[in-house]
């Protein structure tokens, strides 16, 4: 099954994505709208991807992302 962003564009490993709304992250921080992540990795779960944010890895729902 193809993984799609909020606009219906297909995502593949290595794509860049941008956050479309502010998201709270466990641990107290917030991802601001417009934050871009490069080199995404698809997960086994539909609708989720992994991104690297500095030293940590975040799992984000694709409904809050758009292809950059």
Phi and psi in degrees as a GROMACS rama.xvg file:
@    title "Ramachandran Plot"
@    xaxis  label "Phi"
@    yaxis  label "Psi"
@TYPE xy
-78.4149  139.551  UNK-2
-93.4813  128.438  UNK-3
-122.473  149.097  UNK-4
-82.7094  -171.913  UNK-5
-65.8192  -22.1977  UNK-6
-95.9111  -0.11605  UNK-7
90.759  6.62127  UNK-8
-79.2593  138.746  UNK-9
-74.6925  135.83  UNK-10
-105.529  141.848  UNK-11
-131.396  162.907  UNK-12
-53.8108  135.365  UNK-13
94.6436  -9.96983  UNK-14
-66.1482  164.407  UNK-15
-107.524  139.956  UNK-16
-132.231  154.679  UNK-17
-119.372  147.552  UNK-18
-81.3778  133.669  UNK-19
-97.6548  -9.21573  UNK-20
-152.479  157.089  UNK-21
-61.907  132.651  UNK-22
-123.928  131.858  UNK-23
-80.6639  137.536  UNK-24
-113.395  139.32  UNK-25
-56.35  133.158  UNK-26
111.617  -2.88074  UNK-27
101.232  -12.9214  UNK-28
-87.8868  171.607  UNK-29
-134.157  136.797  UNK-30
-89.4687  121.833  UNK-31
-81.4413  150.488  UNK-32
-57.5888  136.318  UNK-33
95.3004  -9.27075  UNK-34
-63.0148  131.154  UNK-35
-110.21  137.115  UNK-36
-119.243  133.171  UNK-37
-107.337  152.373  UNK-38
68.6841  52.9608  UNK-39
-70.5989  159.951  UNK-40
-126.196  132.195  UNK-41
-76.6459  146.521  UNK-42
-105.84  175.868  UNK-43
-73.9189  -17.982  UNK-44
-87.0559  130.918  UNK-45
-66.0405  138.55  UNK-46
84.6345  9.89951  UNK-47
-133.921  144.872  UNK-48
-133.437  162.955  UNK-49
-109.077  138.543  UNK-50
-133.519  154.078  UNK-51
-97.8306  129.88  UNK-52
-123.804  88.4453  UNK-53
70.4156  -120.629  UNK-54
-88.6559  -16.7732  UNK-55
-99.3136  159.201  UNK-56
-111.192  130.282  UNK-57
-112.491  144.783  UNK-58
-107.846  120.994  UNK-59
-119.112  147.186  UNK-60
-81.1322  136.35  UNK-61
-69.5299  -17.3182  UNK-62
-65.3109  -16.4168  UNK-63
-106.091  15.2687  UNK-64
-128.746  153.809  UNK-65
-133.612  149.394  UNK-66
-68.0537  132.232  UNK-67
